[in-house]
Amino acid sequence: MRIAVLGAGPAGLVFATLWKRRHPGDELIVVEQNAADATFGFGVVFSDRALDFLREDDAETHALIAPRMQTWSDITLVHRGRSIAIDGIGFSAIGRLELLRLLQQRAGDVGVAPAYGRVVRSLDEFGPVDLIVGADGVNSLARRSRAAEFGPTMSHLDNRFAWYGVAKRFETLTQSFVETELGVFNAHHYRYQPDMSTFIIECDPETFARAGFAAMDEDASRGLCERVFAEALAGKPLISNRSVWRQFPKLRTQRWHAGNVALVGDALHTAHFSIGSGTRLAIEDVIALVKALEAQPGDVRAGLQAYEAARRPIVEKILRAADASAAWYERFRDHMRLPPFDFAMSYVTRSGRVDKDRLAAVAPRFVAAYDAAVAA
């Protein structure tokens, strides 16, 4: 087979590595418009045991990445100056650039050599190919090239967010909620190296307008955020890397494949960053695609149909949870009126996937503290 992969992020690299390792005689063309070390953001977070799925399908990649990850078993919620620990909800994280470099290493080990800095303007540039994998993100050329067939819909959430880093260690994934004279802010922060952390700042439209962020340059915006989160930052400056204010894009597609083109990851769907599943979803998509194609040898169309049939119900369940979580954040100003423990319970059950009975099994210390606070 001759396969073209658009995008050499985690999804494109994992697909290329899996396929080339299992089918060394096939030709793989992997194209990435950016440089090999170009990435925005700082750390990428995974839910607890998020890479376990990778161990079965690519033990070598799992063994390469797992020791580099920072892990923790609790979430910390800061509200009205009070820190509340929610036990039993573990996460792990790794630097985005480090993850890319490890995946590039694995791809090279099996003979994949992505072409970096190459801008593709038409899928016809690949010539005759059996399969095109669109792993080229939310602005996907692969999706746009067959938009009538894929049927994408795109909308944006109202809240604004900016992605920073900070040279400070946080022991857990922490959510800090702050109310100021300008309005309400939230920061998602977690370490991805022993002494480096991601620091995502979010605010609602009213706060964004009152603060005047739209008229600020990147330095002025960063300085204001440092003042808002002075306590959490403890004197450490925020680090910028294309840290501009964005609105989260909600992308859905009616179909996952068109002709010989298949979409994966953010080219296909986006999951709000508050549930830490975007990169995991992308990698799981390509694993499912590889399995479906291998189950239908020589019949790409049947393989793509099997990919969508098997994978779509799983993804849609996760996306419903992501949408519910995003909706909670869109109204976090209202939730902040709750007392700290009621606020924490609202937060931890926001996706609709965890009720109090299940929470009591996984987070007994938190539930006991919550019950004591309610009784008091």
Secondary structure by P-SEA (a helix, b strand, c coil): cbbbbccccaaaaaaaaaaaaacccbbbbbbbccccccccccccccccccaaaaaaccaaaaaaccccbbbbcbbbbbcccbbbbbccccbbbbbaaaaaaaaaaaaaaaccccccccccccccccccccbbbcccccccccccccccccbbbbbbccbbbbbbccccccccbbbbbbbcccbbbbbbcccccccbbbbbbbbcaaaaaaaccccccaaaaaaaaaaaaccccccbbbbbcccccccbbbbbbccccccccccccccccccccccccaaaaaaaaaaaaaaaaaaccccaaaaaaaaaaacaaaaaaaaaaaaaaaaaaaaccccccccaaaaaaaaaaccccccaaaaaaacaaaaaaaaaaaac
